Amino acid sequence: MELKEIIYDENIVIIGDKNTEVSGISYDSRKIGKNYAFFALPGHNTYGRKYINEAIEKGASVIITDSKCDTSAATQIIVEDIFRFMSIFSAKFYNHPDRELNIIGVTGTNGKTTITYMIESIFVNFGIECGVIGTVNYRYKDKVIEANNTTPQSLDIYRIMREMVNDGVGYLVMEVSSHALSLGRVYGMDFDVAIFTNLTQDHLDFHKNMDNYFEAKSILFKELGTETKCNKKYAIINIDDGYGKKLSKMGINAEIKLYSALEQNIADFKAENIEFANNGSKFDLAFNNEKGKVNIKHIGIHNIYNSLAALAATICSGIPFSKAVEGLNNSKQAPGRLERVDTKGLGFEVVVDYAHTDDALKNVLQTLKKIESKRIITVFGCGGDRDRTKRPLMGKISVEMSDFVFVTSDNPRTEDPNKIILDVEVGIKRIDKKNYKVVVDRETAIKEAVMMAERDDIVLLAGRGHETYQIVGTEKIHFNDIEIAEKYVALKEKRKAVSKKLGQKEFIF
């Protein structure tokens, strides 16, 4: 299509021919083809303007940038907010696939990934094709795309949505991060349902304070009903969360549905008679004078909230009450969320969880404490180049709620792992706890934790969950907590077998 068919009348400057052909769009100069539009995005580590000449050499006919560049070889579009412009440009280029999908957006600090898996299970159980865009991957039908960000750039979202629509998918559930909302990655996108899970301290390296963090999350709800689809919109809000209460009073242009697991709170979707077991959770769902028996394979109070959010969103999307409950009861645990490692019958448990905030770590440890065990041994670290203020909080919670803790590396990125650990130790030393050991190398820390474990112990490997890499400097190195744990479980099993054969006491590392 021609450029003039895509651009809209806003505060933009065009230098060159509006009739130029646009056959593709990209913000990656390596993926530019003939007559492509190239978005020269500003970034944390690099700046797209450095690659303008390369993009033109590869065939770019249009350059979109935030300031004029010295070239006459391509039409230039100069915009103030390039990310928002890219979202609207992409929507037009891909012919607004968001208007052909029923889109559920999930935002909040914790629970987003599990909720998307639950919603997907409910839709699939009812025979509806559902696409997912989230932290673990982007997927629909039998296609799986690697996830580089929880919420990708708008250009990628619209491309994936167009592919979904063309492949017969009618529903999409998407994790919507605070970064994506702040940076305009979903600007102008027509959501049908928005879910708010909770808000606890995270990403303050980016947002600076909790007020800004909440303001970013609220964007998803403020923009409900402002686009072209004329269908009914829903805001699904956790009323048990303080920020959820605040959000529910903001005058959202949608029907608000509240969910709660607390007896004292009034809500549309209510969890009653909650029971926990080692292999799952049960509760009665109350909604509109109906009652449903929920029996999920997920453990912990946080998963009761995740279940309520998923049920509310799908019922509001038209799934019958009984079918939504049935689909939820069939849902599986999301990868890296209290995921169990095979411990070969050695008598202890190893679980891997993505918990990387103080609140998430607290939730996971509270859940594990409900499981009958002798000791909880925790391995965790904090990411580099991220919010430093949560590090001492996570240190404090880990030693308070665990019997023993190995403080180690997570994704150190460009920070010195030893300095990250010093920040963690600040919180530990404030409460004068000694039940921890610093082991900077994560593999060694996992090895020591597995070798320390005895019958009826639980080893928690926290912080990385489904991730299969570790970021050291700017390099991604293959690293999978589950694989590492399995390696040392196998070693321990082998040593036990040898000891038994020799009639010796089991070797303790």
Secondary structure, DSSP 8 states (H G I E B T S, - for coil): -BHHHH--SSSEEEES-TT-B--EEES-GGG--TTEEEE--B-SS-BGGGGHHHHHHTT--EEEESS--S-SSSEEEEES-HHHHHHHHHHHHTT-GGGTSEEEEEESSSSHHHHHHHHHHHHHHTT--EEEESSSEEEETTEEEE-SSSS--HHHHHHHHHHHHHTT--EEEEE--HHHHHTTTTTT---SEEEE----S--HHHHSSHHHHHHHHHHHHHTTT-SS--S--EEEEETTSHHHHHHHTS--SSEEEEEE--TTS--SEEEEEEEEETTEEEEEEEETTEEEEEEES--SHHHHHHHHHHHHHHHHTT--HHHHHHHHHT----TTSSEEE--TTSS-EEEEE---SHHHHHHHHHHHHTS--S-EEEEE---TTS-TTHHHHHHHHHHHH-SEEEE--S--BTS-HHHHHHHHHHHHHHTT---EEE--SHHHHHHHHHHH--TT-EEEEES-TT--EEEETTEEEE--HHHHHHHHHHHHHHHHHHHHHHT------
